[in-house]
Amino acid sequence: MSIVVYVKKYTETLSVMLKRFRMEYPEYASSKITYAGRLDPLAEGTMLLLTDEDVHRKDEFLGLPKEYEVNIVCGVSTDTYDLLGVPQDFGETTVEETVLKREVENLLRLKTQTYPRYSSRTVEGKPLYQWSREGRLSEISIPEQSIDIKDVSIVSVSSIDGMELLGMVNRVTSEVEGDFRQEEIFNSWKKHIANHQKTEFTTATLCFSVSSGTYIRGLIEGLGKSLNTHACCIKIKRISIGGYTNS
């Protein structure tokens, strides 16, 4: 079988995932491998791995629609739009469920999306995340793309306190391998949470069915603004790619 449905783990980078895959499936130890659709370190779930002669079929799979489940926290945004980012803006930490439901449903009206500043989208030969790290975003125009949000729903709404949130940040900055500014990120969160240890932060789990290329992180960043506060992703789970799923 040269097209493999595989599960990426939370906090894994793609290089770590591929290394684990080769260890678990030694028959592919020397194979060429690519994937149809990236996942960020704080995303988990369905990956399509194309091997050997099928690496050349990648374009056939890139346009498939996708389904996601995402856990979010309200009251803070980061430069990466998830916990593995430096906090940028702060706002009201609690959101009424009726208000959240209304604004989540309004996401269905979105038809375009600006690429996240920390993404692999290339502008003038360089990925946006590199422009961001160099502090040179003002030198370029961040492009937009057309998107189609086919369905979105709220699975649950809950809350966590500041120390629980900091514990989540500690986990991701400890587990993610590579240079992702982990020390800077954790210290920035720690400084903020020091004044909000007992604060209740509204959290929610949402489900999305979207067109290929839609950045869930970007949708949550925009949702936070529409709620007159801020929001970022705790965890994203890709449930399916077209008809491919792990469940």
C-alpha positions, -999 to 999 in steps of 0.1 A, spaced: 0 0 0 16 33 -11 -10 57 3 -11 55 40 -36 71 64 -15 80 95 -21 98 128 1 127 137 4 132 175 -1 165 194 32 185 198 49 164 171 66 183 142 62 167 108 99 156 108 94 138 141 62 122 128 79 109 97 108 95 118 82 77 140 64 64 109 95 49 94 103 32 128 67 18 131 66 7 94 102 -6 86 90 -16 51 90 21 43 124 28 59 140 36 26 110 49 8 104 84 -6 76 99 15 56 131 13 23 143 28 -9 159 13 -16 186 38 5 199 66 -3 200 103 12 224 128 29 211 160 -2 218 180 -24 199 156 -30 161 156 -50 136 136 -53 124 100 -24 126 76 -22 112 41 13 99 35 22 92 -1 51 69 -7 74 58 -35 58 62 -69 27 79 -54 47 109 -42 41 124 -76 3 122 -71 4 148 -42 -16 174 -62 -45 150 -65 -51 151 -28 -42 187 -18 -76 200 -28 -97 176 -7 -121 192 19 -112 186 55 -129 183 89 -115 195 122 -122 196 159 -105 225 177 -101 234 214 -99 272 220 -94 296 249 -108 331 251 -92 362 265 -57 361 248 -43 360 213 -7 351 203 14 358 172 9 322 160 -28 321 169 -22 291 192 -5 283 225 29 279 209 31 317 204 40 349 222 9 365 238 0 397 220 -34 410 231 -56 404 261 -93 409 267 -124 397 285 -117 361 295 -153 349 298 -178 347 270 -215 339 272 -224 307 254 -253 324 235 -229 351 222 -203 325 213 -229 305 194 -240 335 174 -205 345 164 -195 309 156 -225 307 132 -215 340 116 -182 323 105 -202 306 78 -204 339 60 -166 341 55 -154 337 19 -118 350 22 -90 346 47 -57 363 52 -28 339 57 -15 337 93 17 355 97 32 323 111 25 300 82 44 283 54 28 305 26 56 318 5 58 355 -3 86 368 -25 105 335 -21 103 333 17 77 317 40 56 341 61 69 327 93 104 337 83 93 372 75 77 373 109 108 360 128 129 386 111 105 414 121 100 424 84 63 418 78 58 455 71 79 451 40 54 428 23 16 424 17 2 393 33 -20 376 7 -56 364 10 -72 333 -3 -108 321 -10 -123 297 16 -155 278 20 -167 270 55 -193 243 48 -203 237 84 -194 247 120 -208 238 154 -201 240 191 -194 207 208 -189 220 243 -182 251 264 -162 250 296 -136 270 315 -101 267 330 -81 289 354 -49 307 347 -26 280 362 -42 253 341 -36 274 311 0 279 320 4 242 325 -8 236 290 18 261 277 45 244 297 36 211 282 38 223 246 69 243 250 86 213 267 75 187 242 78 204 208 112 197 193 132 223 174 136 261 176 101 275 181 111 303 206 100 280 234 118 299 262 105 333 251 70 319 247 68 303 281 83 333 299 58 356 282 29 335 292 42 331 327 45 369 331 9 373 319 -6 345 340 11 358 371 -17 384 373 -44 359 363 -37 327 382 -73 324 395 -90 340 365 -115 318 347 -109 316 309 -138 304 287 -128 274 266 -148 257 239 -146 228 214 -157 235 179 -161 213 148 -154 226 113 -160 213 78 -139 235 54 -123 237 20 -87 228 15 -62 254 26 -84 270 53 -64 279 84 -84 270 115 -60 291 136 -69 321 115 -106 314 120 -102 314 157 -81 346 158 -110 363 139 -136 347 161 -119 362 191 -122 397 176 -158 392 167 -165 383 203 -149 417 213 -121 399 230 -93 376 218 -89 339 213 -64 313 203 -61 275 197 -52 250 223 -53 220 201 -65 212 166 -75 177 155 -80 169 118 -107 143 117 -108 136 79 -93 145 45 -120 139 19 -131 104 25 -99 94 44 -102 92 82 -86 73 111 -118 65 129 
